[in-house]
Each structure stands twice: as structure tokens, then as C-alpha cells.
Amino acid sequence: MLAMLKIRHALPAQSRRGFRNKAWITDGTMCEKKMPNLKVSSFDIRIALIADTHFGAVKEGRGRKCSEYAAQYLKNFSRNLKSADFGVQLGDLIQDAGPERARRNLLQALALLDQNDTPLYHLLGNHDSRHIPPMELRQLLGLERLSYHFDHGGFRFIFLHNTVVDLVSHSACVSRKDLNWLKSALTTPLPCIVFSHYPLADQDLSENRWFCDRPNSCLLSNRKKIREVLENSGRVLAAINGHAHWNNITVHRGISYLSIQSAVEGVGEELLPANARGELLLAENEMCLRVFGRDPMLFSKKFLRDSLVFDFHTTC
Ligand SMILES: [Fe+2]
């Protein structure tokens, strides 16, 4: 059951134009504004995350994607990847703008991300797949499957593909085939981290710049069913996604659902790019997610590896 004690009073309100930190949770965990000191060296695994770079976008209406900064951002992100075990690109690497331009954007973005040999794993976003067929995207991104998983350092990392079902509204789901695949991917004694492009949580989007009046374009339509699969496995520590263009922490039945801000979202009164860059740190019994840039967030939790019983705190 989703506990309903919200602590939004501890956070500044989100204005439609302006930037505010946006990280709140729904089961009463304390939220403080000051980042605690974190002993990064005590973590064993470091994963670099990016979301929604929308490379090739032009100025948009209601909010602004500052995609003119995306090229330098991608180059910097790739150069800094060498300090990570691997990187995760959470989707919407490019903006859709017709088949030819989408292809050109994708090839250019991938070239910018090719600055070192550290593995970078991709998910497809709704804008990536709007004009380029899935088979071609798989080839370009070097993926055998769109949903896949691997084990690393005592954890299982699951990449769950989301299928866009309506090209106009961008509504999406996880297909029955992928849902069955997810059940088998979660059959492991290892703690699991699930990555997806769309959020799996029941986020309150009433203050979201892009999705306040169309939550069905943001949240997966069969998210409740997906969450049941995650919950029934007893193995999931957290699910991490992009697409929502803000930072958000929502907890359902002990699983942390974490949205990461878009790299190019215009924030603040001047609508400067968020330059958001995520870092997931994992140790034997602790995980921590930090988002750097103009819209920072920090979340951490401790857990017992066998039972995944945990105690956690968050800072935004
Ligand atoms: Fe998206």
C-alpha cells in the first residue's frame, strides 16, 4: 500500500516557469535541504547516468529544452565516464524531427558519446523511436534486445524497454512479452536495480512543467502491474527513470522509484540548462543516487542484502 503522508511542505513550490528543486517522497521520510557529507570511497560501484538530452531539439513552447548545450554536455559526460564502472543513457537521447534528421541526430549524439571505452548502456525513449524503426535503433545502439540485463559487482541491472502505444500522446506501456521477460530477469538472489525511460511510480505530476495536464503521457499505463512484478520478486532496491524532466522520489511498498532531471531542461528564472548528471553508488548494504547540476538531488538508503529490509534517508 502506498503510504500517503506527504512532506511537500518541506519543499519550495514549483512554479510553472521557474526552477525549484523537485524531490519529494510519499511515505514520510525526512527531507532536508542541505547535502550531507558522503564518503564516496566507501562505495564499490559507480554508475554514471544521463537522461533526456534531446540532442537536436529546437526551442519548444511551454518549457524549454536547452538542446543547444547538448553537444558539449554529451562530450563532457563521455569523457568523465572513465571514472565509472559503466554508464546508463536513460532515453530520449535525441529529439524527433522527421526520419532523416532523427537519424542524423542519433549518429552525431553517439559520436559525441564515443570519447572513451567505458561501457555505456542505452534505453530507448519515445523521441528516439518516433521515426527510426526498432531494428535499426538496436543496430545503431549495439543492442541485441531492447530489454536486457546483466550482473555486475553483486547486483543485477535490468533495462526495461517501454513501448510507445500512441505517437501523438506519447503514452506507453511495458508489453506483455517484456513483462514476462521481466519476471524471469528478476529470478536472482542478487539485489536488482531496474532502469526504464518512463516512470513506474504513481507520481503526482500536478506541478510538472511538461505533464501537469497529461499524466498519461508521462506514466506507463500498466505501471501498477509492473510494480506488482517488482514487489513480488522481493529483489528490487530501486527503479530509475528519465522522461519526466524533473527529479522525483516516490516510494511504493519499500521500493524507491527515482526520476532523474533532463540534462537540458531549462531551469531557474533564466531557463539555463539543468546540466543534470546522475551518479548511482552501490556498496554491499547501501545505495546512493546523486544528481549534479543546477537541479541537484541526493537520495540514499541502507539495506540488508538478504531481505532487502532497509532504512533510508533523502536529501534534496
Ligand atoms: Fe521521453
Residues whose N, C-alpha, C, O or C-beta is under 5 A from the ligand:
A	BS01	LIG	D92 G125 N126 H243
